[in-house]
Amino acid sequence: MALLVARDPQPQQMLGPIHVALLELARRHSHILGDALQIGLRQIHKALLLATIRAAGLALETHSCHALIIANPRPSARDKLKDVRLILLLPLVTIGALAQTAPAPAGPASAGPGFSTANMDMSANPCLDFYQYACGTWMANNPIPADQPAWGTFNALADRNLAVLRGILEKTSVDDPKRSPVEQKIGDFYASCMDEPAINKLGATPLEPELKRIGAIQSKDAILDALVRLHRTGVDALFNFSSEPDAKDSMRMIAGADQGGLSLPDRDYYLKDDPKSVKLREQYVAHVQKMLELLGEAPALASADAQVVLRIETALAKGSLDLVSRRDPNQVYHKMSVKQLAALSPSFDWPKYFAGLGTPSFTDLDVSVPEFFKTLDAVLKNTSIADLKTYLRWHVLHSEAFLLAKAFVDENFKFFGQTLTGSQELEPRWKRCVKATDHDLGFALGQKYVEQAFPPEAKARVLTMVKEIEQMLGDDVQSLDWMTPATKQQALVKLRGVTDKIGYPDKWRDYSSVKIVRGQAVGDDQSATEFEVHRQLNKIGQPVDRSEWGMTPPTVNAYYNPQENNINFPAGILQPPFFDNRMDAAVNYGAIGAVMGHELTHGFDDEGRQFDAQGNLRDWWTPEDAKEFEKRAE
Ligand SMILES: [Zn+2]
């Protein structure tokens, strides 16, 4: 996962200002702290400092969760958002210092575990090991649970949110005529997912119609038809296609074709030849074989088919851009005509593919990685129909494995959970089903979550905090000694242009056209995914809807979107210990305040600084300031 670490570097000179801003805010508010918290101002300052340094990505452990987010083995329409679009927050392990272990008696807003000095290790010397001093008792009391690859207060909060969502879903899954349409949708989806006996009885039969259609393919034209069907239901095969904001005209959505079609998280998994990577690929092939055997293939055939899958995916990986290069927005933006795309991959009938998907008409699109589409062409030309069919069958199976009978779920977890991410135990079914509901119907479930966990007064207070931090960041940009007035002026324009999105969207998504049928878990997932794919495709040619969210309300995370110049804080992270409406301002500035600062600095980091106030990829730096920035970012 070493490469993933490089995903989120932060130039330290921009942290200088945000440090100062946070420390100043803490100082202003800390008089209220008093003796009750038994913690001196100095320590708060140190905690803030540490939190901010960690936010800068200097501590490896904070990055492990980044890796987990990216390594999420489940492909979906939403995962296809290009990684340049959303810059995820770094989990702040430090905030372990601000957590306690007592379980919440009720919802997170009313009594979640918040700040407590009981989490500190007062026996440690803060001058020698501040982390132990700040988080020692919390760490001792919170070993990594067996079903988790890593653990921190992020995870603990995510778990508490899951419990709240479970309460909502258990209630709404009772077949009651008094349910609202939203309650019925999420409740029935959850009920289907939880009905393990029915799912086990079905085995892999929900996939049979599609597998049969693939089995009957006899021409490469028919491969294209299959690909259309698969892409409509969110199966990640061969490449990705969706809509995206035009990086150089940030008000407009355009069509975008991108690399894709891999099952492992990234190209490097296929190409690195160190012993660990070689072994992981062997384990992957064994996994594909086992899954195909579960589908009914004889071992010898399944073994050969697994090699075919690896061969095709490796070929696609070779044409893919690595994660570090993908951080450079210019490297993943190549606007061209459909004709030019067709010249890159003449073996593929693009107009027929677009017509099959039912996209609005368009003439230009962003081909993020042109080299990849040359590779795609070679793969399509040089691979037999039989092998392409094998590859497609695998991707159909892989994409719904988590909703099939137990044997599939277990084998899927064994490789993608245990081997790949280091989890020891499969999460209990209710957790997986809560997550699936959040994934597929997140803005319906989120509506119920917000009613319960994020009152309007909390939202108002969070907004005030964000505004204050933005003000402080502005003051500090003014005071930078290395930046010329011209660039400062532009930086302030950008900072003032930041939109603060707090908690949840102003308008809830309408899922009324999604067909949810109790007892059809795979079908429900496919309907919801098809809805989402269609929704994304329909944006082609439309203005960008900046009110939309890239994370669901219960998510414990936050992001800065460089193309919209906005920060997004879902209600799920605005809970103790990150934000606690019962707590003093100093505690909240020390916790979520650092996260807010972190997200804002993304607008000015190595990637974010390349976008302007409107979210356009446009250089607004004077050459000498840009040079200074690069020097300081070294
Ligand atoms: Zn970040």
Boltz pocket constraint, residues with backbone or C-beta under 6 A from the ligand:
constraints:
  - pocket:
      binder: B
      contacts: [[A, 8], [A, 55], [A, 87], [A, 88], [A, 89], [A, 90], [A, 598], [A, 602]]
      max_distance: 6.0
